Amino acid sequence: MGRAARWRDFFNSIKGKIFALFLVTFLVAGGLTALNVWTLSAVRARLVLSERYDDLLNNILEARRYEKNVLIYGDARSLAEGVGYLDQAEAQAQAIASDMGRVAGPERRDALLAALAGYRAALLDLRQGLSADAERIRGLGKRLVDLAEGAARTKRERIHRTISRVSLLPFGTLGVFLLFMVFLIKVVAGSLLTPLTLVRQITGRVAKGDFSPVNAPGRHIAEIAGLLEALNLMAHELEANQENLLQARKIAALGTLTAGIAHEINNPVNNIMLSAETLLETHGDVLDEDGKELATDILDQAERAGEIVRNLLDFSRTERAELSPLDPAGMVKSTVALLKNQVMISGMKVVVDLPPGLAQVAGNLRHLQQVFLNLILNAVQATPPGGQVTVSGLDAGEFVCLEVRDTGKGIPAEQLPHIFEPFFTTKDPGKGTGLGLAVTYSIVKRMGGRIEAKSTLGEGALFRVYLPKFMEQEDKDGR
């Protein structure tokens, strides 16, 4: 994945959007702060210039104050003081000339400078003893004061307007942040709240048993898209395993029922077997052939009933067997060896094809032998002479999967969901108790595994047994 794609994925996530939002907010806040600082600096600079305008006006007024003494009394000292103030005024006017041109306009600036020069020249003529027109000097002085006052007043008005604009800046800042709040609410609502509402609706629908895929139109942020994908996967897995869940509930309920029944039946069955054996041993000599046959039938049927009771007890047993590490190949081969005679009589063969290096499983040898005895024996009985039963295996992540496949006629699709139910059998009456696969299912579940069955009519059946791998656990001391 390229750098551009990684950045795109980052900004399409919740943390990316939050980061981008805070980054933009920080930049805008920084920009507004910089604008505020610049504006205050500009106002301060204008206030400094305004003071120079006031100084210019004050110097001109001081020069005019001495003008009266010169024109009325002819005081040479007052004349010198007045010229000195005009020199300061002229220097100040030159210093703010460029700003004055922007504030009052070039014409008013040039008029003020010309009036200042003319007024100063008239006072210098008086100091050199030349005659001067008093009215003209007063007129020049008045015009100079009017121009200076106008320039100072215009400068103050511009400063007031600037301050008025600066006072609006906080409201502008507030407006910008309100826009960001609206955008944030939109992002949160569109990216989080709406999808979370959808997730709540989906989980409620799944809780009611509707496992249909989630159809969430539109583009979602990465975390929400991942959550919706996980919900789809969860719904699919729940739908796929719903039958297993129902089967587990059925077996749990029936286990409680059959445990009590099995214990109640066990004693009478034992008594019947004991009575039949005693009858044959004690009175076998005096019984005719029919009597012996009847007693033998009683004993055989009592033994069959005892086997059913033992299967019921195995099926209803809920305690977890002590698990130990087992080699799958050794366990399967030892089980097949127990069925050697029955396989030979059936005229078929059992092939064990387990890959080398399969991990050890956590199980109980006797119980797993019972599981594969049931599966292999069922496969042998369902396969016609000349057929084959294959036991294979593979690694399945945290599990080892052992498969039992036959080449028989298969299981009808309508019967497949019921094969693990107690007392359900596809065999002819009297040839099966319907407890073999139920007991197998119960044993595998108690060991933390699972069992699956697949079949196509006419193509045989496949049973997969998933057994958890044996994991070495450290003791409490960490050794």
Disulfide bonds with the S-S distance in Angstrom:
none
